[in-house]
């Protein structure tokens, strides 16, 4: 039972990362962007593709996956989402959902419809209380906690200052800068 609880925490942390991405895009851009889940998916498929090519090295494959997704994300934002700023949320939802559907079909075309096997990125396990638990799941949960506390501190500090932490920028420029910086870490 305890193993199931720990496993649930790590799955909850992954869901936290996805939900934070959705709330960031809506909070800073006022666009309901469901296409961000597509960029996560493309990143994972690129990661799975490059791990065997790099003899199982997870970190370089993850860097390549991020570098592959950044131009795709930019193109989606530049040519589709940017046109939706100020529009009704219905239009943004429909447009970004359509992008997701097109992207999912593209993924199926490139990588096929069958699930791809993916082993644990770190083969290190921690033994405690008679259980064996993967270290990478603990790492995912720890990153989620650090992200949560960091954002809590950042928002609390900004609310207490009642001004932007980049006074030479407009609020829109500051929000766009923060969104770009934070999305790199997600």
QUIHU-V276767 format. One record per residue. N is the residue number from 1. RES is the residue in three letters. PSI is psi in radians with two decimals (999 if undefined). NEAR is the number of other C-alpha atoms within 10 Angstrom. D_CENTER is the distance of its C-alpha to the mean C-alpha in Angstrom with 2 decimals. Layout:
# QUIHU-V276767
((N RES PSI NEAR D_CENTER) (N RES PSI NEAR D_CENTER))
This chain:
# QUIHU-V276767
((1 UNK -0.73 6 29.09) (2 UNK -0.65 9 27.60) (3 UNK -0.71 13 25.57) (4 UNK -0.66 9 24.14) (5 UNK -0.80 10 23.22) (6 UNK -0.72 15 21.41) (7 UNK -0.73 17 19.59) (8 UNK -0.64 13 18.69) (9 UNK -0.73 17 17.29) (10 UNK -0.67 20 14.87) (11 UNK -0.71 14 13.83) (12 UNK -0.64 15 13.64) (13 UNK -0.70 20 11.33) (14 UNK -0.77 17 8.81) (15 UNK -0.57 13 9.53) (16 UNK -0.75 17 9.28) (17 UNK -0.78 16 5.62) (18 UNK -0.76 16 5.40) (19 UNK -0.57 12 8.47) (20 UNK -0.64 17 7.78) (21 UNK -0.74 21 5.69) (22 UNK -0.74 18 8.82) (23 UNK -0.54 15 11.17) (24 UNK -0.80 21 10.33) (25 UNK -0.66 18 11.08) (26 UNK -0.69 14 14.06) (27 UNK -0.64 14 15.22) (28 UNK -0.55 16 15.41) (29 UNK -0.19 19 16.18) (30 UNK 0.67 17 17.81) (31 UNK 2.26 25 16.33) (32 UNK 1.77 25 14.92) (33 UNK 1.68 25 12.33) (34 UNK -0.10 20 11.78) (35 UNK -0.23 24 11.17) (36 UNK -0.48 21 7.45) (37 UNK -0.51 17 7.55) (38 UNK -0.73 22 9.92) (39 UNK -0.62 21 8.02) (40 UNK -0.80 18 5.83) (41 UNK -0.79 17 9.47) (42 UNK -0.73 21 11.15) (43 UNK -0.73 22 9.37) (44 UNK -0.74 18 10.51) (45 UNK -0.68 16 13.85) (46 UNK -0.71 20 14.41) (47 UNK -0.85 22 13.77) (48 UNK -0.59 20 16.25) (49 UNK -0.70 16 18.58) (50 UNK -0.34 19 18.84) (51 UNK -0.82 19 19.26) (52 UNK -0.61 12 22.81) (53 UNK -0.48 10 23.68) (54 UNK 0.44 12 22.93) (55 UNK 0.71 9 24.94) (56 UNK 0.14 15 22.15) (57 UNK 1.92 14 20.68) (58 UNK -0.82 18 17.05) (59 UNK -0.87 13 16.18) (60 UNK -0.61 14 17.68) (61 UNK -0.66 23 16.08) (62 UNK -0.67 18 12.55) (63 UNK -0.75 13 13.70) (64 UNK -0.71 16 15.12) (65 UNK -0.74 22 12.06) (66 UNK -0.77 21 10.18) (67 UNK -0.49 13 13.52) (68 UNK -0.56 16 13.86) (69 UNK -0.52 19 10.79) (70 UNK -0.85 14 11.62) (71 UNK -0.61 11 14.97) (72 UNK -0.78 14 13.89) (73 UNK -0.72 15 11.54) (74 UNK -0.79 12 14.54) (75 UNK -0.72 12 16.98) (76 UNK -0.80 17 15.40) (77 UNK -0.77 17 15.32) (78 UNK -0.77 11 18.71) (79 UNK -0.25 10 20.69) (80 UNK -1.01 15 19.50) (81 UNK -0.64 19 17.52) (82 UNK -0.55 13 19.74) (83 UNK -0.25 11 22.71) (84 UNK -0.06 20 21.48) (85 UNK 2.27 14 21.48) (86 UNK -0.10 11 24.21) (87 UNK 3.00 11 24.59) (88 UNK 2.59 12 24.67) (89 UNK -0.46 16 21.53) (90 UNK -0.76 10 23.08) (91 UNK -0.72 14 22.89) (92 UNK -0.68 22 19.27) (93 UNK -0.83 17 18.40) (94 UNK -0.78 14 20.75) (95 UNK -0.80 19 19.69) (96 UNK -0.53 23 15.93) (97 UNK -0.67 19 16.82) (98 UNK -0.70 14 19.30) (99 UNK -0.75 19 16.85) (100 UNK -0.77 20 14.81) (101 UNK -0.73 14 18.19) (102 UNK -0.75 14 19.29) (103 UNK -0.69 18 16.23) (104 UNK -0.73 16 16.67) (105 UNK -0.61 14 20.31) (106 UNK -0.72 13 19.67) (107 UNK -0.77 16 17.64) (108 UNK -0.64 12 20.65) (109 UNK -0.73 10 23.01) (110 UNK -0.85 10 21.62) (111 UNK -0.09 14 20.69) (112 UNK 3.06 11 22.85) (113 UNK -0.24 11 22.60) (114 UNK 2.50 7 23.06) (115 UNK 2.49 7 20.30) (116 UNK 2.37 11 19.87) (117 UNK 2.50 6 20.73) (118 UNK 2.04 11 18.48) (119 UNK 3.01 9 20.05) (120 UNK 2.38 11 18.72) (121 UNK -0.45 15 17.24) (122 UNK 2.18 13 19.66) (123 UNK 0.46 9 23.05) (124 UNK 2.36 11 23.98) (125 UNK 2.63 14 24.91) (126 UNK 2.23 11 26.14) (127 UNK 2.12 10 29.31) (128 UNK 2.53 8 30.16) (129 UNK 0.60 7 32.31) (130 UNK 0.24 7 33.16) (131 UNK 2.68 10 29.62) (132 UNK 2.17 12 27.51) (133 UNK 2.34 16 23.81) (134 UNK 2.37 16 21.23) (135 UNK -0.60 17 20.26) (136 UNK -0.53 17 16.67) (137 UNK -0.65 22 16.22) (138 UNK -0.70 18 17.86) (139 UNK -0.74 12 15.66) (140 UNK -0.80 17 12.42) (141 UNK -0.71 21 14.39) (142 UNK -0.71 14 15.72) (143 UNK -0.70 15 12.50) (144 UNK -0.70 21 11.56) (145 UNK -0.77 14 15.14) (146 UNK -0.76 11 15.17) (147 UNK -0.76 18 12.20) (148 UNK -0.85 15 14.11) (149 UNK -0.65 12 17.39) (150 UNK -0.77 12 16.39) (151 UNK -0.67 13 15.26) (152 UNK -0.78 12 18.34) (153 UNK -0.76 12 20.51) (154 UNK -0.81 13 19.19) (155 UNK -0.67 12 19.73) (156 UNK -0.72 12 23.02) (157 UNK -0.76 13 24.19) (158 UNK -0.65 13 23.51) (159 UNK -0.63 11 25.28) (160 UNK -0.55 9 28.16) (161 UNK -0.44 10 28.64) (162 UNK 0.52 9 28.55) (163 UNK 2.85 11 27.71) (164 UNK 2.55 14 24.96) (165 UNK -0.03 13 24.34) (166 UNK 1.43 12 24.93) (167 UNK -0.37 9 28.31) (168 UNK -0.10 9 29.05) (169 UNK 2.68 12 26.11) (170 UNK 2.91 11 26.14) (171 UNK -0.69 15 23.74) (172 UNK -0.76 11 21.92) (173 UNK -0.71 12 21.65) (174 UNK -0.78 17 20.49) (175 UNK -0.72 18 17.72) (176 UNK -0.70 15 16.56) (177 UNK -0.79 15 16.80) (178 UNK -0.74 13 14.85) (179 UNK -0.78 17 12.01) (180 UNK -0.75 12 11.99) (181 UNK -0.80 11 12.39) (182 UNK -0.65 14 9.76) (183 UNK -0.42 13 6.96) (184 UNK -0.68 9 8.41) (185 UNK -0.30 8 7.93) (186 UNK 999 13 4.26))
